[in-house]
């Protein structure tokens, strides 16, 4: 009986200088390298070479951040199927994730619905709708959009933070999988 080798990140976070760690992992949180810096300053040990353990530590840094810092991280995320996606202005990770959910294949009517929901959501909450799209399709995302528009601000900020932490975990796992190939 063979045992699966646990996923590890390369370069190993526990072996990185601050500069190297931020260079390799600072983009896990969209345009927010301070999350990686904060994690590095907590002290990275060999257990953090595992994507889930590193995701846990980085998620803790976001959870411990001020509400203003959290909102800034949420605002760093692009609209789903929005103008930046149409113009090809998303980060590599966001482009790949949105395409994986089929958001690059929306009909004109679906793009219009996303645009309408993006606008309504930002008007209500002051930040973009964020959801970990891995494993979802555009219909699931539209349904979640409509459901979450019913939330209050505090609940929705917490939901967005949870989703951002999930996104980071997926991104770190993907990098570890790429490194193991």
Z-matrix of the N, CA and C atoms (Angstrom, degrees):
N
C 1 1.452
C 2 1.524 1 108.11
N 3 1.320 2 116.67 1 124.87
C 4 1.462 3 120.06 2 -178.67
C 5 1.522 4 109.85 3 -94.27
N 6 1.289 5 114.16 4 147.25
C 7 1.453 6 120.90 5 178.09
C 8 1.522 7 108.13 6 -105.48
N 9 1.325 8 116.08 7 133.17
C 10 1.461 9 119.77 8 179.67
C 11 1.527 10 109.27 9 -66.81
N 12 1.312 11 114.95 10 138.16
C 13 1.456 12 120.38 11 176.52
C 14 1.523 13 108.25 12 -73.70
N 15 1.337 14 116.67 13 131.10
C 16 1.464 15 117.48 14 179.09
C 17 1.530 16 110.85 15 -64.58
N 18 1.321 17 115.86 16 146.66
C 19 1.459 18 120.33 17 178.50
C 20 1.520 19 110.34 18 -68.19
N 21 1.316 20 115.13 19 138.55
C 22 1.462 21 119.75 20 174.02
C 23 1.523 22 108.43 21 -133.24
N 24 1.309 23 113.87 22 150.94
C 25 1.453 24 121.18 23 179.63
C 26 1.520 25 110.22 24 -88.33
N 27 1.313 26 115.08 25 149.06
C 28 1.457 27 120.60 26 175.66
C 29 1.519 28 107.98 27 -134.65
N 30 1.325 29 117.57 28 124.92
C 31 1.456 30 126.36 29 2.56
C 32 1.526 31 111.20 30 -70.85
N 33 1.329 32 115.13 31 155.40
C 34 1.460 33 121.06 32 -179.21
C 35 1.529 34 109.65 33 -64.86
N 36 1.323 35 117.40 34 118.72
C 37 1.464 36 119.41 35 -179.59
C 38 1.525 37 113.85 36 -52.46
N 39 1.328 38 116.94 37 -37.84
C 40 1.465 39 120.05 38 -177.10
C 41 1.524 40 112.50 39 -67.08
N 42 1.317 41 117.10 40 -14.71
C 43 1.465 42 121.51 41 -179.48
C 44 1.529 43 112.71 42 -103.31
N 45 1.319 44 117.24 43 -0.95
C 46 1.466 45 121.09 44 -174.40
C 47 1.525 46 112.52 45 -88.53
N 48 1.326 47 114.76 46 143.64
C 49 1.461 48 120.03 47 166.14
C 50 1.525 49 106.86 48 -70.83
N 51 1.321 50 116.45 49 167.19
C 52 1.461 51 120.09 50 177.41
C 53 1.524 52 110.14 51 -55.89
N 54 1.322 53 117.39 52 -46.84
C 55 1.465 54 120.83 53 -177.47
C 56 1.523 55 111.54 54 -62.07
N 57 1.341 56 117.19 55 -43.34
C 58 1.459 57 120.44 56 179.85
C 59 1.535 58 111.13 57 -67.85
N 60 1.318 59 116.00 58 -41.24
C 61 1.464 60 119.59 59 -179.70
C 62 1.530 61 110.52 60 -61.45
N 63 1.325 62 116.47 61 -46.90
C 64 1.465 63 119.82 62 179.86
C 65 1.531 64 110.29 63 -66.23
N 66 1.324 65 117.34 64 -37.12
C 67 1.464 66 120.04 65 178.54
C 68 1.528 67 111.43 66 -62.78
N 69 1.331 68 117.42 67 -36.58
C 70 1.471 69 120.88 68 -177.02
C 71 1.528 70 113.74 69 -91.84
N 72 1.328 71 117.58 70 -29.67
C 73 1.464 72 120.00 71 -172.38
C 74 1.530 73 113.89 72 -125.99
N 75 1.314 74 117.26 73 0.55
C 76 1.458 75 121.06 74 -177.93
C 77 1.511 76 114.24 75 -68.73
N 78 1.335 77 117.01 76 -17.62
C 79 1.469 78 120.18 77 -179.54
C 80 1.526 79 113.37 78 -95.63
N 81 1.331 80 117.40 79 3.48
C 82 1.466 81 120.43 80 179.33
C 83 1.525 82 110.04 81 -61.32
N 84 1.322 83 115.55 82 -39.67
C 85 1.463 84 121.02 83 172.71
C 86 1.513 85 106.69 84 -97.11
N 87 1.296 86 116.17 85 117.44
C 88 1.464 87 124.65 86 -172.68
C 89 1.539 88 112.95 87 -44.04
N 90 1.312 89 116.92 88 114.10
C 91 1.465 90 123.17 89 176.52
C 92 1.537 91 113.11 90 50.55
N 93 1.339 92 116.85 91 33.93
C 94 1.468 93 121.61 92 -176.84
C 95 1.531 94 111.12 93 -138.10
N 96 1.339 95 117.83 94 64.65
C 97 1.467 96 119.62 95 -177.35
C 98 1.526 97 113.97 96 -64.08
N 99 1.330 98 117.87 97 -15.41
C 100 1.464 99 120.09 98 179.61
C 101 1.524 100 111.69 99 -61.31
N 102 1.338 101 117.83 100 -26.36
C 103 1.474 102 120.40 101 178.82
C 104 1.533 103 108.84 102 -65.40
N 105 1.321 104 116.60 103 -44.56
C 106 1.472 105 120.33 104 177.73
C 107 1.526 106 110.44 105 -64.71
N 108 1.321 107 116.79 106 -42.05
C 109 1.470 108 120.02 107 178.33
C 110 1.522 109 110.85 108 -59.13
N 111 1.323 110 117.04 109 -44.91
C 112 1.465 111 120.95 110 179.73
C 113 1.527 112 110.71 111 -62.64
N 114 1.333 113 117.30 112 -40.77
C 115 1.465 114 120.52 113 178.38
C 116 1.521 115 110.46 114 -63.69
N 117 1.324 116 117.74 115 -43.68
C 118 1.462 117 121.34 116 179.90
C 119 1.536 118 109.70 117 -60.23
N 120 1.323 119 116.86 118 -42.64
C 121 1.465 120 121.05 119 -178.97
C 122 1.529 121 112.42 120 -67.46
N 123 1.325 122 117.70 121 -19.63
C 124 1.472 123 120.88 122 175.38
C 125 1.525 124 110.90 123 -72.31
N 126 1.320 125 115.70 124 -20.88
C 127 1.457 126 120.57 125 -178.82
C 128 1.512 127 110.74 126 100.93
N 129 1.317 128 116.23 127 108.26
C 130 1.459 129 121.37 128 179.95
C 131 1.523 130 109.12 129 -92.80
N 132 1.318 131 115.61 130 126.91
C 133 1.461 132 122.03 131 178.29
C 134 1.524 133 109.10 132 -110.96
N 135 1.319 134 118.33 133 170.01
C 136 1.473 135 119.97 134 -179.20
C 137 1.527 136 114.05 135 -52.96
N 138 1.333 137 118.18 136 -30.58
C 139 1.473 138 118.96 137 178.60
C 140 1.530 139 111.41 138 -62.22
N 141 1.345 140 116.95 139 -25.58
C 142 1.467 141 120.56 140 -179.58
C 143 1.528 142 112.82 141 -79.01
N 144 1.325 143 117.02 142 -0.07
C 145 1.463 144 120.56 143 173.56
C 146 1.532 145 109.85 144 -75.45
N 147 1.332 146 116.25 145 -12.26
C 148 1.461 147 123.22 146 175.39
C 149 1.531 148 107.94 147 -85.77
N 150 1.334 149 118.44 148 133.86
C 151 1.468 150 119.89 149 -175.83
C 152 1.526 151 113.83 150 -60.56
N 153 1.330 152 117.98 151 -36.57
C 154 1.461 153 119.58 152 -179.24
C 155 1.530 154 111.60 153 -69.28
N 156 1.328 155 116.81 154 -40.17
C 157 1.469 156 119.97 155 178.85
C 158 1.522 157 110.54 156 -67.12
N 159 1.329 158 116.92 157 -40.52
C 160 1.461 159 119.64 158 177.85
C 161 1.530 160 109.99 159 -66.75
N 162 1.328 161 117.14 160 -40.65
C 163 1.470 162 120.74 161 177.91
C 164 1.529 163 110.44 162 -60.85
N 165 1.316 164 116.16 163 -38.68
C 166 1.466 165 120.45 164 179.15
C 167 1.529 166 110.72 165 -63.12
N 168 1.325 167 116.56 166 -46.02
C 169 1.458 168 120.83 167 -179.87
C 170 1.535 169 111.26 168 -65.35
N 171 1.311 170 116.70 169 -45.23
C 172 1.461 171 119.79 170 179.75
C 173 1.532 172 110.84 171 -65.04
N 174 1.328 173 116.94 172 -38.03
C 175 1.459 174 120.95 173 176.51
C 176 1.520 175 111.60 174 -62.57
N 177 1.323 176 116.32 175 -38.51
C 178 1.461 177 120.77 176 176.80
C 179 1.525 178 110.80 177 -62.31
N 180 1.325 179 116.53 178 -38.85
C 181 1.462 180 119.81 179 178.51
C 182 1.528 181 110.81 180 -62.18
N 183 1.322 182 116.44 181 -40.53
C 184 1.464 183 120.11 182 178.55
C 185 1.523 184 110.60 183 -68.56
N 186 1.316 185 116.92 184 -42.41
C 187 1.472 186 120.17 185 179.88
C 188 1.534 187 111.79 186 -63.32
N 189 1.343 188 116.66 187 -33.19
C 190 1.463 189 120.87 188 -178.74
C 191 1.532 190 112.85 189 -84.54
N 192 1.308 191 116.19 190 -5.82
C 193 1.473 192 120.47 191 -179.23
C 194 1.526 193 110.20 192 -70.63
N 195 1.318 194 114.71 193 163.35
C 196 1.462 195 119.17 194 176.65
C 197 1.528 196 109.30 195 -68.51
N 198 1.323 197 117.25 196 157.75
C 199 1.471 198 119.23 197 175.82
C 200 1.531 199 111.83 198 -55.14
N 201 1.327 200 117.34 199 -36.91
C 202 1.470 201 120.43 200 179.46
C 203 1.531 202 111.16 201 -64.77
N 204 1.332 203 116.50 202 -41.70
C 205 1.472 204 119.68 203 177.78
C 206 1.527 205 110.29 204 -65.62
N 207 1.323 206 117.15 205 -40.86
C 208 1.462 207 120.63 206 178.60
C 209 1.527 208 110.78 207 -61.69
N 210 1.315 209 116.66 208 -45.59
C 211 1.468 210 120.80 209 179.45
C 212 1.535 211 109.90 210 -61.40
N 213 1.337 212 116.67 211 -39.36
C 214 1.468 213 119.89 212 179.18
C 215 1.527 214 110.40 213 -62.65
N 216 1.330 215 118.21 214 -38.68
C 217 1.472 216 120.87 215 177.46
C 218 1.524 217 110.12 216 -66.66
N 219 1.314 218 116.69 217 -42.63
C 220 1.469 219 119.57 218 177.97
C 221 1.531 220 109.41 219 -60.78
N 222 1.320 221 116.74 220 -45.68
C 223 1.471 222 120.74 221 -178.21
C 224 1.522 223 112.80 222 -66.84
N 225 1.321 224 117.96 223 -18.75
C 226 1.468 225 121.24 224 178.47
C 227 1.532 226 111.61 225 -73.31
N 228 1.331 227 117.36 226 -12.11
C 229 1.463 228 120.81 227 -179.19
C 230 1.529 229 111.02 228 -84.65
N 231 1.327 230 115.65 229 144.59
C 232 1.468 231 119.57 230 179.96
C 233 1.523 232 111.72 231 -78.88
N 234 1.323 233 115.37 232 159.07
C 235 1.461 234 120.07 233 170.84
C 236 1.524 235 108.29 234 -63.64
N 237 1.324 236 116.24 235 146.06
C 238 1.460 237 120.10 236 175.32
C 239 1.517 238 108.90 237 -76.54
N 240 1.327 239 115.82 238 130.45
C 241 1.470 240 122.15 239 -179.25
C 242 1.524 241 110.29 240 52.73
N 243 1.327 242 116.22 241 36.30
C 244 1.459 243 120.92 242 -177.59
C 245 1.510 244 112.88 243 -96.73
N 246 1.325 245 115.09 244 -168.77
C 247 1.460 246 121.56 245 -176.35
C 248 1.520 247 112.75 246 -61.34
N 249 1.337 248 117.85 247 -37.42
C 250 1.469 249 120.29 248 179.47
C 251 1.528 250 110.43 249 -63.90
N 252 1.334 251 116.22 250 -38.54
C 253 1.467 252 119.52 251 178.03
C 254 1.525 253 110.54 252 -65.48
N 255 1.319 254 115.79 253 -44.20
C 256 1.465 255 119.76 254 -179.62
C 257 1.521 256 111.56 255 -64.74
N 258 1.330 257 117.00 256 -32.31
C 259 1.467 258 121.36 257 -178.50
C 260 1.531 259 112.56 258 -88.34
N 261 1.346 260 117.59 259 -0.99
C 262 1.460 261 120.91 260 179.91
C 263 1.524 262 112.57 261 71.63
N 264 1.339 263 117.81 262 31.52
C 265 1.458 264 122.02 263 -175.39
C 266 1.527 265 113.82 264 -105.05
N 267 1.327 266 118.29 265 13.09
C 268 1.460 267 121.14 266 -179.84
C 269 1.522 268 110.89 267 -83.34
N 270 1.337 269 116.07 268 159.93
C 271 1.461 270 119.64 269 171.90
C 272 1.530 271 107.92 270 -65.13
N 273 1.335 272 115.73 271 162.23
C 274 1.468 273 120.50 272 178.95
C 275 1.528 274 110.51 273 -55.66
N 276 1.352 275 116.51 274 -46.45
C 277 1.466 276 120.06 275 -178.95
C 278 1.521 277 111.38 276 -61.00
N 279 1.324 278 117.91 277 -47.19
C 280 1.467 279 120.83 278 -178.75
C 281 1.523 280 111.87 279 -63.83
N 282 1.322 281 116.78 280 -40.20
C 283 1.468 282 120.47 281 178.37
C 284 1.527 283 110.00 282 -60.27
N 285 1.318 284 116.03 283 -48.63
C 286 1.462 285 121.69 284 -179.22
C 287 1.529 286 111.14 285 -62.34
N 288 1.320 287 116.91 286 -44.75
C 289 1.467 288 121.02 287 -178.25
C 290 1.522 289 111.30 288 -65.05
N 291 1.330 290 117.24 289 -45.10
C 292 1.464 291 119.60 290 -179.42
C 293 1.530 292 110.85 291 -66.51
N 294 1.327 293 116.82 292 -38.69
C 295 1.471 294 119.70 293 177.44
C 296 1.523 295 110.18 294 -65.11
N 297 1.333 296 117.10 295 -38.36
C 298 1.463 297 121.17 296 179.16
C 299 1.520 298 112.54 297 -61.16
N 300 1.310 299 116.77 298 -27.50
C 301 1.466 300 121.38 299 177.99
C 302 1.531 301 111.69 300 -92.60
N 303 1.333 302 116.49 301 3.29
C 304 1.458 303 120.64 302 178.18
C 305 1.518 304 114.29 303 78.77
N 306 1.334 305 117.04 304 14.67
C 307 1.468 306 118.78 305 -178.18
C 308 1.522 307 112.40 306 -70.49
N 309 1.328 308 116.44 307 -18.33
C 310 1.467 309 119.83 308 177.17
C 311 1.524 310 111.41 309 -81.98
N 312 1.331 311 117.07 310 -1.37
C 313 1.462 312 121.71 311 -178.46
C 314 1.520 313 112.50 312 -115.52
N 315 1.328 314 116.94 313 16.28
C 316 1.468 315 120.39 314 -179.72
C 317 1.526 316 110.75 315 -64.15
N 318 1.317 317 114.44 316 145.82
C 319 1.459 318 120.09 317 171.87
C 320 1.530 319 108.16 318 -72.64
N 321 1.329 320 118.50 319 164.61
C 322 1.468 321 120.01 320 175.90
C 323 1.535 322 112.47 321 -54.82
N 324 1.324 323 116.64 322 -36.67
C 325 1.459 324 120.49 323 179.07
C 326 1.523 325 111.00 324 -67.02
N 327 1.352 326 116.32 325 -40.01
C 328 1.468 327 120.00 326 178.92
C 329 1.534 328 110.81 327 -67.79
N 330 1.334 329 116.93 328 -41.51
C 331 1.469 330 119.35 329 175.76
C 332 1.527 331 110.08 330 -59.09
N 333 1.333 332 116.97 331 -41.62
C 334 1.466 333 120.69 332 179.10
C 335 1.529 334 110.29 333 -63.52
N 336 1.330 335 117.18 334 -39.09
C 337 1.474 336 121.11 335 178.45
C 338 1.523 337 110.09 336 -65.85
N 339 1.328 338 117.76 337 -43.71
C 340 1.465 339 120.62 338 176.59
C 341 1.524 340 110.55 339 -60.26
N 342 1.325 341 116.59 340 -43.79
C 343 1.465 342 120.62 341 179.68
C 344 1.530 343 110.99 342 -60.73
N 345 1.336 344 116.41 343 -43.79
C 346 1.460 345 121.54 344 179.45
C 347 1.535 346 110.50 345 -63.20
N 348 1.334 347 116.58 346 -45.38
C 349 1.464 348 120.33 347 -179.42
C 350 1.524 349 111.49 348 -68.59
N 351 1.334 350 117.47 349 -40.66
C 352 1.470 351 120.62 350 176.23
C 353 1.525 352 110.12 351 -56.35
N 354 1.321 353 116.77 352 -45.93
C 355 1.462 354 121.95 353 -178.69
C 356 1.524 355 111.16 354 -64.11
N 357 1.322 356 117.11 355 -47.59
C 358 1.471 357 121.25 356 -179.03
C 359 1.525 358 110.82 357 -62.66
N 360 1.319 359 115.89 358 -41.12
C 361 1.461 360 121.07 359 -179.13
C 362 1.530 361 110.52 360 -64.60
N 363 1.345 362 116.80 361 -47.71
C 364 1.464 363 120.34 362 -179.12
C 365 1.529 364 111.27 363 -65.37
N 366 1.319 365 116.85 364 -35.52
C 367 1.465 366 119.61 365 177.48
C 368 1.523 367 110.59 366 -64.83
N 369 1.311 368 117.32 367 -39.04
C 370 1.461 369 121.29 368 -177.75
C 371 1.527 370 112.22 369 -75.92
N 372 1.352 371 117.05 370 -43.68
C 373 1.463 372 120.24 371 -170.55
C 374 1.528 373 114.78 372 -107.01
N 375 1.313 374 117.77 373 -20.63
C 376 1.462 375 119.94 374 -179.82
C 377 1.513 376 114.40 375 83.18
N 378 1.310 377 117.30 376 10.83
C 379 1.464 378 122.40 377 176.02
C 380 1.527 379 108.71 378 -151.68
N 381 1.342 380 116.70 379 163.14
C 382 1.465 381 118.95 380 -177.05
C 383 1.527 382 113.02 381 -75.02
N 384 1.305 383 115.43 382 155.09
C 385 1.463 384 123.29 383 174.23
C 386 1.524 385 108.16 384 -67.61
N 387 1.326 386 116.62 385 127.78
C 388 1.459 387 121.64 386 179.22
C 389 1.524 388 108.47 387 -124.39
N 390 1.322 389 115.44 388 130.49
C 391 1.454 390 121.27 389 175.91
C 392 1.525 391 108.27 390 -147.28
N 393 1.312 392 116.12 391 141.48
C 394 1.468 393 120.95 392 174.46
C 395 1.524 394 106.46 393 -74.45
N 396 1.329 395 116.61 394 108.22
C 397 1.465 396 120.81 395 -171.13
C 398 1.525 397 113.81 396 -82.51
N 399 1.322 398 117.39 397 -11.26
C 400 1.474 399 119.94 398 -178.52
C 401 1.535 400 109.55 399 -57.32
N 402 1.320 401 115.63 400 126.79
C 403 1.458 402 121.55 401 179.70
C 404 1.520 403 114.18 402 85.61
N 405 1.330 404 116.53 403 -1.61
C 406 1.461 405 120.71 404 178.89
C 407 1.520 406 109.81 405 -110.18
N 408 1.330 407 115.93 406 158.04
C 409 1.462 408 119.53 407 170.66
C 410 1.521 409 108.31 408 -114.00
N 411 1.313 410 116.67 409 177.95
C 412 1.463 411 119.49 410 -174.02
C 413 1.524 412 112.18 411 -63.70
N 414 1.321 413 117.50 412 -28.25
C 415 1.460 414 120.31 413 179.24
C 416 1.530 415 110.41 414 -71.02
N 417 1.338 416 117.10 415 -41.41
C 418 1.469 417 121.46 416 175.16
C 419 1.531 418 110.22 417 -60.08
N 420 1.323 419 115.77 418 -42.04
C 421 1.469 420 121.00 419 -176.81
C 422 1.525 421 110.69 420 -67.96
N 423 1.319 422 116.71 421 -43.24
C 424 1.468 423 119.80 422 177.18
C 425 1.526 424 110.90 423 -61.30
N 426 1.338 425 117.50 424 -40.54
C 427 1.466 426 120.94 425 178.78
C 428 1.525 427 110.51 426 -64.65
N 429 1.331 428 117.53 427 -42.38
C 430 1.464 429 121.06 428 178.46
C 431 1.524 430 110.81 429 -64.40
N 432 1.309 431 115.92 430 -40.16
C 433 1.468 432 121.93 431 177.52
C 434 1.534 433 109.59 432 -54.42
N 435 1.329 434 115.44 433 -53.75
C 436 1.457 435 120.85 434 -176.95
C 437 1.524 436 111.61 435 -63.45
N 438 1.327 437 116.85 436 -39.83
C 439 1.466 438 121.17 437 178.84
C 440 1.526 439 111.30 438 -65.85
N 441 1.319 440 117.22 439 -45.09
C 442 1.462 441 120.55 440 -175.91
C 443 1.523 442 112.97 441 -73.37
N 444 1.313 443 118.02 442 -19.57
C 445 1.467 444 120.28 443 174.21
C 446 1.526 445 111.58 444 -62.98
N 447 1.327 446 117.13 445 -17.22
C 448 1.466 447 122.07 446 179.09
C 449 1.531 448 112.02 447 -83.94
N 450 1.338 449 118.13 448 -12.58
C 451 1.464 450 122.33 449 -178.33
C 452 1.521 451 111.57 450 -70.55
N 453 1.331 452 115.23 451 160.94
C 454 1.457 453 121.78 452 169.93
C 455 1.519 454 109.21 453 -84.64
N 456 1.330 455 117.03 454 168.63
C 457 1.464 456 121.99 455 -175.65
C 458 1.526 457 112.81 456 -60.50
N 459 1.323 458 118.54 457 -48.79
C 460 1.468 459 120.79 458 -177.56
C 461 1.528 460 110.73 459 -62.51
N 462 1.315 461 116.77 460 -44.01
C 463 1.462 462 120.80 461 179.47
C 464 1.531 463 110.62 462 -63.35
N 465 1.318 464 115.84 463 -41.17
C 466 1.464 465 118.95 464 -177.48
C 467 1.525 466 112.00 465 -71.81
N 468 1.337 467 117.47 466 -35.38
C 469 1.468 468 118.99 467 175.15
C 470 1.523 469 109.44 468 -61.98
N 471 1.320 470 117.50 469 -44.33
C 472 1.470 471 121.20 470 178.72
C 473 1.522 472 110.73 471 -63.21
N 474 1.323 473 117.56 472 -41.80
C 475 1.470 474 121.06 473 178.44
C 476 1.523 475 110.41 474 -62.99
N 477 1.324 476 117.29 475 -42.90
C 478 1.469 477 120.87 476 178.87
C 479 1.527 478 110.24 477 -62.27
N 480 1.330 479 118.14 478 -42.26
C 481 1.470 480 121.55 479 178.61
C 482 1.533 481 109.74 480 -62.19
N 483 1.330 482 117.36 481 -45.03
C 484 1.474 483 120.44 482 177.45
C 485 1.528 484 110.87 483 -58.38
N 486 1.323 485 116.73 484 -42.49
C 487 1.465 486 120.76 485 -179.37
C 488 1.529 487 111.23 486 -67.18
N 489 1.321 488 117.08 487 -38.78
C 490 1.467 489 120.67 488 178.43
C 491 1.522 490 110.36 489 -64.56
N 492 1.319 491 117.42 490 -39.39
C 493 1.466 492 120.97 491 177.32
C 494 1.528 493 110.15 492 -64.86
N 495 1.326 494 117.28 493 -39.01
C 496 1.482 495 120.62 494 175.78
C 497 1.529 496 110.86 495 -62.87
N 498 1.336 497 115.96 496 -43.57
C 499 1.465 498 120.34 497 178.63
C 500 1.527 499 109.70 498 -58.34
N 501 1.324 500 116.74 499 -45.99
C 502 1.466 501 120.93 500 -179.79
C 503 1.527 502 110.80 501 -60.92
N 504 1.326 503 117.30 502 -42.20
C 505 1.473 504 121.15 503 178.64
C 506 1.533 505 110.01 504 -60.99
N 507 1.334 506 116.48 505 -46.23
C 508 1.470 507 119.93 506 178.29
C 509 1.522 508 111.00 507 -60.58
N 510 1.326 509 117.27 508 -41.95
C 511 1.463 510 120.95 509 -179.34
C 512 1.530 511 111.16 510 -64.93
N 513 1.319 512 116.63 511 -42.71
C 514 1.472 513 119.34 512 179.29
C 515 1.528 514 111.04 513 -66.92
N 516 1.325 515 117.80 514 -40.27
C 517 1.470 516 120.13 515 177.07
C 518 1.535 517 110.48 516 -62.68
N 519 1.325 518 117.08 517 -40.43
C 520 1.459 519 120.16 518 179.53
C 521 1.530 520 110.35 519 -62.81
N 522 1.325 521 116.55 520 -41.19
C 523 1.467 522 119.42 521 178.57
C 524 1.515 523 111.77 522 -65.27
N 525 1.332 524 116.82 523 -38.88
C 526 1.456 525 119.67 524 178.04
C 527 1.520 526 110.71 525 -67.00
N 528 1.337 527 116.90 526 -38.90
C 529 1.462 528 120.15 527 177.26
C 530 1.527 529 110.67 528 -63.74
N 531 1.334 530 117.09 529 -41.59
C 532 1.479 531 120.99 530 177.82
C 533 1.521 532 110.35 531 -62.84
N 534 1.333 533 116.97 532 -39.43
C 535 1.466 534 121.36 533 -178.27
C 536 1.519 535 111.33 534 -68.56
N 537 1.358 536 117.26 535 -27.10
C 538 1.466 537 119.90 536 -177.61
C 539 1.524 538 112.75 537 -84.08
N 540 1.323 539 117.19 538 -7.87
C 541 1.479 540 120.20 539 -179.36
C 542 1.496 541 112.31 540 -75.80
